Amino acid sequence: MIALIQPPSLEIAVLVLGMVLLLFEAFSTRIEKRTLALAAIAALASDLNNDRAIDLVVTGWRQSAAVLTNPREGPFRRSEPWDSTFPPNPAGVIAFDFNKDGFMDLAFTHWGQPGLSLWKNVGGTRFEQPVNAAPYRE
């Protein structure tokens, strides 16, 4: 037997959209105003420290990438948890557990050199570049 799934009614779609907008407004007011001065190019939402709260990674032009840790209560806390000099001009970012240790690692694209950089998540507190990961160059 094949069951047909009907699309939601317009009222339900409007209700869901309204809830999403309310959540976004509540979420965005928790980020401190000075954090938004990053001139963000890209943003990523992921649980980086395995505390079941969504953290943010923001890239900015002519700035290092910043991690905004979600404390659950109060505003996000900005940090730059890189163990070495972060390459300039990060453009894009993805999170993936490359080494399968249970913590989300980060990969950034950059305008110019090095093009791509990988960062291993060390226990949810800091990021280090893997020793055996050579930067991608054209």
N, C-alpha and C positions, 0 to 999 in steps of 0.2 A: 504494500500500500504506500502510495506517495502522498506525503502531506505538503500542502501548499502553504508557504509562509507569506502572509500578507505584509506589505510595508506598513510601518506605523502611521497612525493618523497624524494630521497636521498639528493637532493639539498636543500630542505626545512629543512630536519633533520640536515644537516651540518650547515646551516644558523642559526638555533635555537641554536645548540650547541655552535657555535661561539659567539652568543649574550650572552649566559649564561656565557661563559668563560670571556668575556669582562666585564660583570657586576660583576663577582666574583673578577676579578683583580682590578676593580675600588673600590669595597667594601673593599677588604682586604688591600688596601693601606691606607684606612682611619683609620685603627686601629694602634695605636702607637706601635712601635717595642717593647718597654718594657712590654707592655701588653701581648704580645705573649710569654714572658718568663715564663708564668705560668706553663709550662709543662702540658698542658690541657689534661684531660681525656675525658671530655664530654662538648659539647656546645649546647645551646638551643637558638633559635631565636624566639622572641615573643615581642609584644608591651606591656611592663610592666607598662607604665605610661599613656597610652591612648592618646598619642600625634600623633598617626598614623605613627610613625617611628619605625622600627624594632630595638629592643634592644637585647643584647646578655647576656646570663648567661654562665659562664665558670667554670667548676670544675677542681681542680688541686690536684695532690698528695701532701699530707702533707701541704696543704694550705687551707684557707677558699675559698669558692666559691666567684666569683667576678661578679658584674653586670657591663656591659659596656653599658652605656646610649648613645643613638644615638641623637646628638644635631642637626642633619640634615646638618649643616654646620661645617666642621672641623672634627677632629678625635673624636672617641668615648671617653667618659669620664669613667674612672674606679672608682667604688665605692664598698664599702662593707656595704650595708644598713641594717645590721642585728641589732636588738634592744638588743640582748643578745649574749652570746658567741656562736659562730657557731661551731657545732660538727666537729671533725677532719675527714680528709680523705673522702670528698665527692666524689662519683663515678659517679652517674647518676642524671639527673634532668628532671622533667616534669613541664609544666605550665598548670594550669587548674583553672577556677574560682570556687573553691570548695564552697564558701559561697554565691555565686550569687550576689556579690556587684558591678560587672562591672569591677573589676580589676583582672588580672591574678595572682593567688597565685602560690607558688612553692612547690614541694615535691622533696626531695633529698634522694638518697640511699647513704649509707656510708659503707666503708670497716670497719668492726668492729662495735662497739657500737656508736650510738644508732641503727644502721641498717636503720632506716627511720626517716626523720624529715620533718615536715610540717611548712610552713611559710606563714602567712597571709599578703597580700599586703595591706598596709595602705595608701590609697590615691595616690598610685604611687610614693611615696617618700621613704618609708622604709618598712621593713618586720619584723613582730613579730611572735613569736610562739604562737599559740592559747592556751588559758589557759586550755581548756578542752581536749586537744590532748596529750594523754600520748605517749611517744616514744615507738615504736615497739621493743620488745626484744624477742629473741628466747628462 
